[in-house]
Amino acid sequence: MATLSAVIGVVGSYEHVAALCSYVLILCWLYYKKYPRVQYVVTCGVMLLFFAYSEYVQHTLTNEVAKQQVITWTDRHTIRGDTVRGFVKTAGGQKLYVTYEMKSEDEKAQLQAISLAGRTFVATGELVAPRTPNHMYSFQMIDYIRSHRAQGIYEITSWYEQSSKHSIATFLAKWRFQLNERIDRIFPESIAPEAKALLFGDQQETEEEAQRAYLALGITHLFAISGLHIALLAWLLYEAMIICRVRKEVAQSILLIALPVYGVLAGGAPSVWRAVSFVEIALIAQFFRKPLPLLTIIAASCLAYLCINPGTLFQVGFQLSYLASLALIMSARLLARYDNFWMQSFIVTVVCQLLTYPLLLYHFYTLSISSFFANVVFVPLFSFIILPINVILFVLPTQIGAPLMKLYEPMRVTLQQFIYWLGELPYQQWVSGQPPIWCCIVAYVCIVATFICFERRVHWSRVVPLLLMPVVLIEAVSILSVREPTVHFINVGQGDATLIEMPYRRHVMLIDTGGLLRFSEEEWKQGNVFEVGRDIVVPYMKGLGISKIDALVLTHADADHVEGAEEVLQELRVKRIHVPPNSVHDASMADVVGEVMKQRIPVEEKMAGDVWQHGDVSFTYMWPQNAQYEGNNSSLVLLMEANNHRVLLTGDVEEAGELDMLQAHDELLQNVTVLKAGHHGSKTSSHPSFVETVAPRLVVFTAGENNRYNHPHEDVVARFKASQSYMWQTGIDGTLKITLGDELRLQRH
């Protein structure tokens, strides 16, 4: 109860003070269980104490940050492309998230050749605001910084190194760096990233294809240092010491020291310290011959974590880690009924999935259905075979390990190819969208009720409806949220991505997918490529609960319109694709065409005059009029008519195309409700005659903030201002959701 009270206090401080009202539930429980009055005082005091402490912590994060700082790097940093970024501590005790753009290839080589952790620099820079998220389902940088108890983003312009102080933390960070270097030396390139992830929690080099397959199968947790991971390594070390005739008391003392050391070497993620703290508390209790219940150990570990940093509560890894631990406790009685190892593995997997699925849906909007079965096979395989093999190959001398490595590598590569194949199987994920908080609460009530039913041996026919009720509820809430035709202009920076939903998602269209115009740069500056499709468009679609696109419209073959299509095709099911005639032969479409051929998706060439209907909503292609592909002026132009509203989506069509459209469709183009301005508001589009005829109530410029092209052009803005149009720029104003009901409703999304 004290731990729950602490959690309520932290949530009340960080989110909203109204969360403190949930303490009434604890009072009801204490009254129901007839606890002594002192428990009321203790739990209330803990809640208020953690509320006050969290307020203090957040207040310390509002202090000013000087332009010049003496910073010391922590071990939480990365070097990608020409940028190094991560967390540092200042001489004044502040924690900052810093970014530094390296000036030369030599400088990058010098930084990569050493461990930055513990090194001290005198830096000049300034505190900058975190970038505004592209939409409500984007990565929230400000929350990430806050959860790590950091002041903000400090952008370094110049620095020089000071003499660094030596400490235990510096020594361990350097040691971790050297151990990862050893993996690069002795492990083949094909399996070295896995060894780094399994042994030291470093997942930076894991390939995108592998991450996608692990996510589809629901086994990404296998490559994070977890409780089972720590327990196995602790058991291996303990047994090795016993074999070497070390006394049990001495072996336990060595474990007490070794485990925190390994926690640092393994990256210090919440799951790592949670697992380490469990074993440490259990060993200390055993040392004093006062064994503690597992639930008490979990509560003590959680309280200790919140004392160090209350914001950790909002890290997904922290939440999932402790929920998984609770799942093991809740499955203890069920496990006692079975002796079969595989049945026990299945029960543990099911219980863990049940207890964590509302949280997974809230944070990631998807749930792997196959994970219920994949984990039964892959958890024992990785825990009891692959992990020990990696440990053995790592510690063996190279002369002995090299021949064994040659035997192991082809088997592991074959297994990886099998995992890739499994990951590509369709219909493995339930895309629910982000459920409301109240749906998550209902889900947890049903889950707890389900566990009670299992313990009381209630027949499964009565339990299944209890499990399915929140699933049906979450799915229904997602579908019923779209009752009228809706258009979303997704903020993809400098590019286009427009989503159209019919009522109850009976039909979904995506017009363009965004993308980056990639300019050639030196090889040393190239890092992990940011992908608009995977990092912006797909999360938005999944956040809404969309897993299927009925029609993907690629207006023309410019990179800022189609480059993200490949990732969209890989992550979502697409039934058909619309393109302008002969555009598929453009070089920008090569990757898209490759993926389309792989999935055998029908591609339809569209021209002016193509008309279709969905219920009361009609769609008309207004352009192009001929089959010759001419770039921007061959863009597919789509007119949507719904509830007396008319939405005109113009791609990158320019003035010549606009004037020809006026000549051919003058009446259809008059008095448009919503216009997506042609070519992002470039001065080569939005001809005065076109603007005067269309006279939109709302014009949307799909242009990035501070873009290099200065879109929208000031002359174009002046024209729409003269026509009294309300203007919205996605790169500045964000993603826009428009509901085409009896009234036009706008919502920043």
SEDOLUM-84634 format. One line per 4 residues: number of its first residue (from 1); their letters; for each residue y, z, x of C-alpha. Coordinates in steps of 0.05 Angstrom, whole numbers, always signed. Example, Ala and Ser with C-alpha at 12.3 -4.5 7.8 and 13.67 -1.06 7.14 Angstrom:
REM SEDOLUM-84634
1) AS) -90 +156 +246 ~ -21 +143 +273
This chain:
REM SEDOLUM-84634
1) MATL) +0 +0 +0 ~ +47 +15 +58 ~ +37 -55 +85 ~ +51 -87 +17
5) SAVI) +113 -44 +11 ~ +137 -69 +79 ~ +124 -141 +58 ~ +166 -131 -5
9) GVVG) +222 -101 +36 ~ +223 -160 +84 ~ +221 -212 +28 ~ +277 -175 -8
13) SYEH) +320 -180 +53 ~ +305 -251 +75 ~ +299 -285 +7 ~ +331 -246 -50
17) VAAL) +342 -173 -64 ~ +310 -183 -133 ~ +243 -186 -97 ~ +247 -111 -90
21) CSYV) +232 -106 -164 ~ +160 -125 -150 ~ +152 -55 -122 ~ +140 -36 -195
25) LILC) +70 -66 -187 ~ +55 -18 -131 ~ +80 +40 -173 ~ +34 +19 -230
29) WLYY) -25 +15 -182 ~ -11 +84 -153 ~ -5 +112 -224 ~ -70 +78 -245
33) KKYP) -108 +105 -185 ~ -76 +174 -193 ~ -50 +178 -122 ~ -11 +241 -103
37) RVQY) +64 +239 -109 ~ +73 +237 -34 ~ +46 +165 -36 ~ +104 +145 -81
41) VVTC) +153 +173 -31 ~ +118 +141 +29 ~ +112 +71 +0 ~ +183 +71 -27
45) GVML) +208 +96 +40 ~ +170 +42 +78 ~ +198 -12 +32 ~ +270 +11 +41
49) LFFA) +260 +21 +116 ~ +236 -51 +126 ~ +290 -77 +80 ~ +343 -43 +122
53) YSEY) +310 -64 +188 ~ +306 -136 +165 ~ +379 -135 +146 ~ +396 -109 +215
57) VQHT) +354 -163 +249 ~ +389 -218 +209 ~ +457 -188 +225 ~ +443 -192 +299
61) LTNE) +431 -267 +290 ~ +503 -278 +270 ~ +534 -257 +336 ~ +575 -308 +374
65) VAKQ) +544 -349 +430 ~ +586 -363 +491 ~ +589 -434 +518 ~ +562 -412 +586
69) QVIT) +497 -373 +586 ~ +447 -346 +636 ~ +381 -365 +603 ~ +309 -349 +619
73) WTDR) +255 -394 +591 ~ +198 -366 +549 ~ +130 -399 +549 ~ +145 -432 +481
77) HTIR) +175 -499 +505 ~ +157 -572 +508 ~ +177 -633 +549 ~ +174 -697 +509
81) GDTV) +207 -762 +528 ~ +273 -746 +561 ~ +283 -679 +526 ~ +261 -609 +541
85) RGFV) +266 -560 +483 ~ +242 -490 +467 ~ +260 -417 +464 ~ +299 -379 +516
89) KTAG) +327 -308 +525 ~ +399 -299 +547 ~ +423 -246 +596 ~ +453 -210 +536
93) GQKL) +385 -206 +501 ~ +397 -262 +450 ~ +342 -311 +434 ~ +362 -384 +428
97) YVTY) +327 -450 +413 ~ +353 -498 +466 ~ +351 -573 +477 ~ +368 -608 +542
101) EMKS) +368 -683 +555 ~ +344 -697 +625 ~ +387 -742 +667 ~ +335 -779 +709
105) EDEK) +261 -792 +719 ~ +262 -749 +782 ~ +290 -690 +743 ~ +235 -697 +691
109) AQLQ) +181 -700 +745 ~ +208 -636 +777 ~ +207 -599 +710 ~ +137 -624 +693
113) AISL) +110 -602 +760 ~ +127 -528 +748 ~ +121 -476 +694 ~ +189 -465 +664
117) AGRT) +170 -398 +634 ~ +207 -342 +669 ~ +255 -388 +706 ~ +328 -372 +700
121) FVAT) +385 -423 +693 ~ +460 -420 +686 ~ +473 -467 +628 ~ +535 -496 +596
125) GELV) +530 -520 +524 ~ +546 -501 +453 ~ +513 -475 +390 ~ +501 -532 +341
129) APRT) +481 -530 +268 ~ +408 -550 +253 ~ +402 -620 +226 ~ +403 -621 +150
133) PNHM) +332 -636 +123 ~ +323 -706 +96 ~ +296 -676 +31 ~ +269 -612 +2
137) YSFQ) +199 -625 +29 ~ +221 -640 +101 ~ +211 -593 +159 ~ +263 -538 +152
141) MIDY) +289 -526 +223 ~ +335 -469 +202 ~ +275 -431 +173 ~ +234 -444 +236
145) IRSH) +289 -415 +280 ~ +301 -356 +235 ~ +226 -338 +233 ~ +226 -334 +309
149) RAQG) +285 -287 +309 ~ +328 -337 +346 ~ +404 -343 +342 ~ +407 -418 +332
153) IYEI) +404 -485 +369 ~ +439 -484 +436 ~ +451 -555 +462 ~ +455 -556 +538
157) TSWY) +500 -606 +571 ~ +491 -583 +643 ~ +454 -529 +682 ~ +430 -506 +750
161) EQSS) +375 -459 +768 ~ +385 -389 +791 ~ +336 -348 +831 ~ +283 -328 +780
165) KHSI) +258 -257 +773 ~ +183 -246 +779 ~ +149 -209 +723 ~ +81 -203 +691
169) ATFL) +103 -251 +636 ~ +125 -302 +689 ~ +60 -294 +727 ~ +18 -305 +664
173) AKWR) +59 -365 +643 ~ +51 -396 +711 ~ -24 -380 +709 ~ -30 -415 +641
177) FQLN) +5 -476 +669 ~ -44 -478 +727 ~ -104 -470 +682 ~ -81 -529 +639
181) ERID) -73 -569 +703 ~ -145 -551 +721 ~ -168 -580 +655 ~ -131 -645 +671
185) RIFP) -167 -648 +738 ~ -239 -633 +717 ~ -243 -658 +644 ~ -244 -732 +627
189) ESIA) -181 -758 +593 ~ -219 -769 +528 ~ -236 -695 +518 ~ -183 -659 +559
193) PEAK) -136 -649 +499 ~ -192 -615 +460 ~ -207 -568 +519 ~ -133 -548 +523
197) ALLF) -132 -534 +448 ~ -196 -495 +447 ~ -186 -454 +510 ~ -111 -444 +514
201) GDQQ) -83 -464 +445 ~ -44 -524 +472 ~ -47 -578 +418 ~ +11 -621 +443
205) ETEE) -35 -677 +469 ~ -80 -682 +408 ~ -79 -755 +384 ~ -48 -773 +317
209) EAQR) -114 -805 +293 ~ -151 -741 +308 ~ -100 -697 +273 ~ -104 -742 +211
213) AYLA) -181 -737 +210 ~ -180 -661 +220 ~ -130 -654 +163 ~ -171 -698 +116
217) LGIT) -233 -656 +130 ~ -195 -590 +128 ~ -218 -569 +198 ~ -151 -566 +235
221) HLFA) -160 -490 +242 ~ -218 -502 +290 ~ -169 -523 +343 ~ -125 -462 +336
225) ISGL) -144 -397 +371 ~ -171 -356 +313 ~ -206 -289 +301 ~ -276 -319 +308
229) HIAL) -252 -353 +371 ~ -227 -288 +402 ~ -289 -250 +379 ~ -335 -301 +411
233) LAWL) -298 -301 +477 ~ -294 -224 +477 ~ -369 -221 +463 ~ -384 -271 +519
237) LYEA) -342 -231 +568 ~ -372 -164 +545 ~ -444 -190 +550 ~ -430 -220 +619
241) MIIC) -405 -152 +643 ~ -466 -116 +614 ~ -512 -166 +649 ~ -475 -150 +713
245) RVRK) -492 -76 +701 ~ -421 -55 +684 ~ -420 +10 +643 ~ -403 +1 +570
249) EVAQ) -341 +45 +574 ~ -315 +6 +634 ~ -330 -60 +599 ~ -291 -38 +538
253) SILL) -233 -16 +581 ~ -233 -84 +616 ~ -232 -118 +548 ~ -172 -76 +527
257) IALP) -133 -106 +586 ~ -164 -175 +585 ~ -152 -192 +512 ~ -75 -185 +513
261) VYGV) -75 -225 +577 ~ -115 -280 +543 ~ -67 -275 +483 ~ -10 -296 +529
265) LAGG) -52 -350 +562 ~ -72 -377 +494 ~ +0 -388 +473 ~ +15 -325 +434
269) APSV) +12 -355 +364 ~ +8 -307 +304 ~ -66 -322 +294 ~ -79 -305 +368
273) WRAV) -43 -238 +367 ~ -73 -221 +299 ~ -143 -231 +327 ~ -127 -195 +392
277) SFVE) -95 -136 +355 ~ -156 -129 +310 ~ -203 -122 +370 ~ -154 -77 +408
281) IALI) -146 -29 +349 ~ -221 -28 +338 ~ -235 -14 +412 ~ -183 +42 +415
285) AQFF) -212 +74 +352 ~ -281 +69 +382 ~ -257 +99 +447 ~ -233 +160 +408
289) RKPL) -297 +159 +367 ~ -258 +149 +302 ~ -279 +81 +275 ~ -230 +51 +225
293) PLLT) -243 +9 +163 ~ -228 -65 +174 ~ -175 -64 +119 ~ -138 -8 +156
297) IIAA) -141 -48 +221 ~ -112 -109 +185 ~ -56 -67 +154 ~ -39 -34 +221
301) SCLA) -37 -101 +256 ~ +8 -132 +202 ~ +56 -73 +204 ~ +61 -77 +280
305) YLCI) +77 -151 +276 ~ +131 -140 +224 ~ +162 -85 +267 ~ +169 -133 +325
309) NPGT) +197 -190 +283 ~ +202 -186 +207 ~ +215 -261 +203 ~ +144 -274 +226
313) LFQV) +123 -261 +154 ~ +150 -331 +136 ~ +109 -368 +189 ~ +52 -406 +155
317) GFQL) +4 -388 +212 ~ +18 -314 +201 ~ +6 -319 +126 ~ -58 -360 +131
321) SYLA) -85 -317 +187 ~ -80 -251 +149 ~ -104 -282 +84 ~ -166 -309 +119
325) SLAL) -179 -239 +146 ~ -175 -210 +75 ~ -223 -264 +52 ~ -276 -239 +101
329) IMSA) -269 -169 +72 ~ -273 -194 +1 ~ -335 -235 +17 ~ -373 -176 +49
333) RLLA) -411 -156 -14 ~ -428 -228 -30 ~ -454 -240 +41 ~ -499 -179 +35
337) RYDN) -538 -214 -20 ~ -562 -271 +25 ~ -601 -274 +90 ~ -595 -349 +100
341) FWMQ) -543 -366 +154 ~ -521 -431 +120 ~ -512 -397 +53 ~ -470 -343 +86
345) SFIV) -428 -396 +121 ~ -417 -432 +55 ~ -396 -367 +21 ~ -347 -349 +76
349) TVVC) -318 -419 +73 ~ -310 -418 -3 ~ -278 -349 -4 ~ -229 -368 +52
353) QLLT) -211 -433 +16 ~ -202 -398 -50 ~ -157 -345 -22 ~ -114 -393 +18
357) YPLL) -110 -455 -26 ~ -48 -435 -67 ~ -12 -422 -1 ~ -36 -488 +29
361) LYHF) -12 -526 -33 ~ +56 -492 -30 ~ +68 -508 +43 ~ +30 -574 +52
365) YTLS) +24 -601 -20 ~ -49 -623 -7 ~ -118 -592 -5 ~ -179 -621 +29
369) ISSF) -235 -622 -22 ~ -287 -639 +32 ~ -268 -577 +72 ~ -314 -535 +29
373) FANV) -373 -573 +59 ~ -344 -597 +126 ~ -330 -525 +149 ~ -402 -504 +136
377) VFVP) -424 -554 +189 ~ -365 -557 +236 ~ -348 -483 +242 ~ -416 -465 +272
381) LFSF) -417 -529 +312 ~ -350 -517 +345 ~ -355 -441 +349 ~ -426 -434 +377
385) IILP) -436 -500 +414 ~ -372 -538 +432 ~ -329 -478 +450 ~ -383 -446 +496
389) INVI) -395 -514 +528 ~ -320 -521 +543 ~ -319 -450 +572 ~ -379 -463 +616
393) LFVL) -353 -531 +641 ~ -285 -499 +655 ~ -311 -441 +697 ~ -366 -478 +735
397) PTQI) -350 -504 +804 ~ -333 -578 +803 ~ -395 -597 +842 ~ -440 -568 +787
401) GAPL) -396 -583 +727 ~ -383 -657 +743 ~ -454 -681 +729 ~ -457 -639 +665
405) MKLY) -390 -668 +644 ~ -419 -738 +648 ~ -474 -717 +600 ~ -427 -681 +552
409) EPMR) -371 -732 +548 ~ -408 -790 +514 ~ -439 -742 +463 ~ -371 -711 +447
413) VTLQ) -337 -780 +442 ~ -392 -802 +394 ~ -381 -740 +352 ~ -306 -754 +351
417) QFIY) -318 -825 +326 ~ -362 -796 +271 ~ -305 -748 +252 ~ -256 -806 +250
421) WLGE) -304 -843 +203 ~ -311 -782 +158 ~ -235 -773 +158 ~ -225 -844 +132
425) LPYQ) -270 -835 +71 ~ -228 -840 +7 ~ -213 -786 -45 ~ -219 -727 +2
429) QWVS) -153 -695 -13 ~ -122 -666 -76 ~ -48 -681 -73 ~ -18 -631 -121
433) GQPP) +55 -631 -101 ~ +90 -566 -86 ~ +72 -518 -143 ~ +125 -470 -170
437) IWCC) +119 -398 -147 ~ +96 -376 -216 ~ +38 -425 -212 ~ +17 -394 -145
441) IVAY) +20 -325 -176 ~ -24 -347 -234 ~ -73 -378 -184 ~ -79 -313 -145
445) VCIV) -89 -273 -209 ~ -146 -320 -227 ~ -175 -315 -156 ~ -176 -239 -157
449) ATFI) -207 -240 -226 ~ -260 -289 -199 ~ -279 -242 -142 ~ -285 -184 -192
453) CFER) -331 -228 -234 ~ -374 -245 -174 ~ -381 -171 -156 ~ -401 -155 -227
457) RVHW) -451 -213 -227 ~ -418 -249 -285 ~ -453 -314 -301 ~ -423 -374 -264
461) SRVV) -410 -411 -330 ~ -356 -359 -346 ~ -327 -359 -276 ~ -317 -434 -268
465) PLLL) -264 -440 -323 ~ -227 -383 -290 ~ -226 -421 -224 ~ -207 -488 -256
469) MPVV) -150 -460 -299 ~ -98 -457 -243 ~ -120 -525 -217 ~ -109 -556 -286
473) LIEA) -43 -518 -293 ~ -15 -541 -225 ~ -35 -613 -239 ~ -5 -611 -309
477) VSIL) +60 -581 -285 ~ +66 -637 -233 ~ +54 -693 -283 ~ +95 -663 -339
481) SVRE) +155 -656 -292 ~ +166 -731 -300 ~ +181 -743 -373 ~ +232 -799 -366
485) PTVH) +239 -858 -318 ~ +263 -831 -251 ~ +291 -864 -188 ~ +292 -829 -120
489) FINV) +335 -854 -63 ~ +300 -821 -3 ~ +343 -803 +57 ~ +307 -839 +114
493) GQGD) +369 -843 +158 ~ +390 -915 +172 ~ +342 -951 +126 ~ +316 -960 +55
497) ATLI) +263 -923 +15 ~ +268 -920 -61 ~ +216 -889 -106 ~ +210 -905 -180
501) EMPY) +167 -863 -227 ~ +149 -880 -298 ~ +141 -823 -349 ~ +81 -778 -332
505) RRHV) +70 -821 -270 ~ +35 -875 -308 ~ +63 -924 -257 ~ +94 -910 -188
509) MLID) +132 -960 -145 ~ +158 -951 -75 ~ +211 -1001 -53 ~ +214 -1003 +23
513) TGGL) +190 -947 +69 ~ +246 -937 +119 ~ +236 -945 +194 ~ +270 -944 +261
517) LRFS) +301 -1001 +299 ~ +268 -986 +366 ~ +308 -1009 +426 ~ +274 -1018 +493
521) EEEW) +282 -958 +539 ~ +254 -935 +604 ~ +182 -912 +601 ~ +197 -841 +625
525) KQGN) +243 -831 +565 ~ +189 -847 +515 ~ +156 -787 +483 ~ +120 -773 +418
529) VFEV) +147 -826 +372 ~ +181 -802 +308 ~ +152 -841 +250 ~ +195 -846 +187
533) GRDI) +136 -863 +143 ~ +93 -804 +163 ~ +148 -754 +177 ~ +196 -767 +119
537) VVPY) +169 -813 +64 ~ +97 -788 +59 ~ +117 -713 +56 ~ +166 -730 +1
541) MKGL) +114 -767 -39 ~ +62 -713 -30 ~ +113 -659 -45 ~ +123 -691 -113
545) GISK) +48 -696 -123 ~ +40 -771 -113 ~ -23 -796 -80 ~ -25 -866 -108
549) IDAL) +26 -923 -107 ~ +15 -977 -159 ~ +63 -1026 -125 ~ +93 -1023 -55
553) VLTH) +152 -1070 -52 ~ +175 -1093 +18 ~ +241 -1127 +4 ~ +243 -1163 +70
557) ADAD) +216 -1159 +141 ~ +269 -1115 +176 ~ +243 -1055 +215 ~ +289 -1006 +178
561) HVEG) +255 -1027 +113 ~ +182 -1038 +132 ~ +166 -1001 +196 ~ +144 -939 +158
565) AEEV) +96 -979 +114 ~ +37 -973 +161 ~ +38 -896 +157 ~ +47 -898 +81
569) LQEL) -14 -944 +75 ~ -55 -897 +119 ~ -35 -833 +81 ~ -31 -857 +8
573) RVKR) -71 -905 -36 ~ -33 -969 -49 ~ -59 -1016 -103 ~ -17 -1077 -89
577) IHVP) +42 -1101 -46 ~ +101 -1145 -65 ~ +136 -1186 -11 ~ +185 -1245 -11
581) PNSV) +152 -1312 +4 ~ +130 -1325 +76 ~ +158 -1258 +101 ~ +89 -1233 +125
585) HDAS) +93 -1280 +185 ~ +152 -1242 +214 ~ +137 -1202 +276 ~ +162 -1138 +243
589) MADV) +106 -1143 +193 ~ +49 -1147 +244 ~ +27 -1074 +239 ~ +33 -1074 +164
593) VGEV) -9 -1138 +157 ~ -62 -1108 +203 ~ -68 -1046 +159 ~ -67 -1088 +95
597) MKQR) -125 -1131 +120 ~ -163 -1069 +141 ~ -157 -1039 +72 ~ -161 -1105 +34
601) IPVE) -99 -1092 -7 ~ -75 -1152 -49 ~ -8 -1180 -27 ~ +34 -1217 -79
605) EKMA) +93 -1261 -61 ~ +149 -1252 -112 ~ +210 -1294 -130 ~ +267 -1294 -180
609) GDVW) +241 -1298 -251 ~ +181 -1252 -243 ~ +185 -1203 -302 ~ +139 -1146 -324
613) QHGD) +141 -1086 -370 ~ +117 -1014 -369 ~ +126 -982 -437 ~ +200 -988 -454
617) VSFT) +220 -1001 -382 ~ +227 -1073 -357 ~ +230 -1100 -287 ~ +259 -1167 -265
621) YMWP) +262 -1198 -196 ~ +331 -1230 -190 ~ +323 -1259 -120 ~ +302 -1299 -78
625) QNAQ) +302 -1367 -112 ~ +263 -1407 -60 ~ +202 -1399 -16 ~ +238 -1407 +50
629) YEGN) +244 -1340 +85 ~ +314 -1329 +114 ~ +317 -1256 +131 ~ +368 -1213 +95
633) NSSL) +386 -1266 +43 ~ +313 -1272 +23 ~ +309 -1199 +4 ~ +273 -1183 -61
637) VLLM) +326 -1159 -111 ~ +299 -1118 -169 ~ +332 -1102 -235 ~ +304 -1043 -274
641) EANN) +324 -1030 -346 ~ +308 -964 -381 ~ +341 -925 -437 ~ +404 -969 -436
645) HRVL) +410 -957 -361 ~ +406 -1013 -310 ~ +388 -1002 -238 ~ +399 -1058 -188
649) LTGD) +364 -1053 -120 ~ +390 -1107 -73 ~ +353 -1098 -7 ~ +396 -1127 +48
653) VEEA) +421 -1187 +10 ~ +488 -1211 +36 ~ +549 -1244 +6 ~ +519 -1314 +1
657) GELD) +460 -1287 -38 ~ +505 -1244 -82 ~ +548 -1303 -102 ~ +487 -1346 -117
661) MLQA) +459 -1290 -160 ~ +524 -1285 -198 ~ +521 -1359 -212 ~ +449 -1355 -237
665) HDEL) +449 -1288 -273 ~ +522 -1271 -289 ~ +507 -1235 -355 ~ +448 -1195 -330
669) LQNV) +489 -1168 -272 ~ +547 -1142 -313 ~ +560 -1068 -320 ~ +502 -1040 -279
673) TVLK) +491 -965 -283 ~ +465 -954 -212 ~ +472 -1002 -154 ~ +439 -995 -86
677) AGHH) +492 -1029 -44 ~ +468 -1089 -5 ~ +454 -1082 +70 ~ +472 -1008 +72
681) GSKT) +545 -1022 +55 ~ +556 -1073 +111 ~ +619 -1114 +109 ~ +574 -1176 +103
685) SSHP) +553 -1154 +34 ~ +586 -1128 -30 ~ +631 -1188 -42 ~ +693 -1171 -84
689) SFVE) +670 -1216 -140 ~ +601 -1185 -140 ~ +630 -1114 -141 ~ +678 -1133 -198
693) TVAP) +622 -1162 -240 ~ +570 -1108 -228 ~ +621 -1051 -235 ~ +569 -996 -224
697) RLVV) +579 -926 -249 ~ +542 -902 -187 ~ +534 -938 -120 ~ +484 -913 -68
701) FTAG) +493 -929 +6 ~ +427 -921 +43 ~ +460 -909 +110 ~ +449 -856 +163
705) ENNR) +500 -804 +183 ~ +544 -828 +242 ~ +502 -892 +247 ~ +518 -941 +303
709) YNHP) +538 -996 +252 ~ +591 -954 +218 ~ +558 -966 +150 ~ +585 -965 +97
713) HEDV) +644 -1007 +120 ~ +712 -980 +99 ~ +730 -1045 +62 ~ +666 -1040 +21
717) VARF) +681 -967 +5 ~ +751 -986 -17 ~ +723 -1040 -64 ~ +677 -992 -100
721) KASQ) +731 -939 -102 ~ +776 -989 -136 ~ +721 -1002 -188 ~ +719 -926 -200
725) SYMW) +646 -921 -179 ~ +618 -854 -158 ~ +591 -862 -87 ~ +531 -829 -53
729) QTGI) +510 -839 +19 ~ +438 -815 +32 ~ +450 -799 +106 ~ +506 -751 +88
733) DGTL) +493 -729 +17 ~ +417 -728 +23 ~ +360 -752 -20 ~ +382 -768 -91
737) KITL) +339 -762 -154 ~ +365 -799 -216 ~ +334 -787 -284 ~ +346 -845 -332
741) GDEL) +345 -807 -398 ~ +395 -811 -455 ~ +445 -787 -403 ~ +444 -803 -329
745) RLQR) +424 -740 -290 ~ +435 -735 -215 ~ +402 -683 -171 ~ +404 -673 -96
749) H) +331 -670 -76
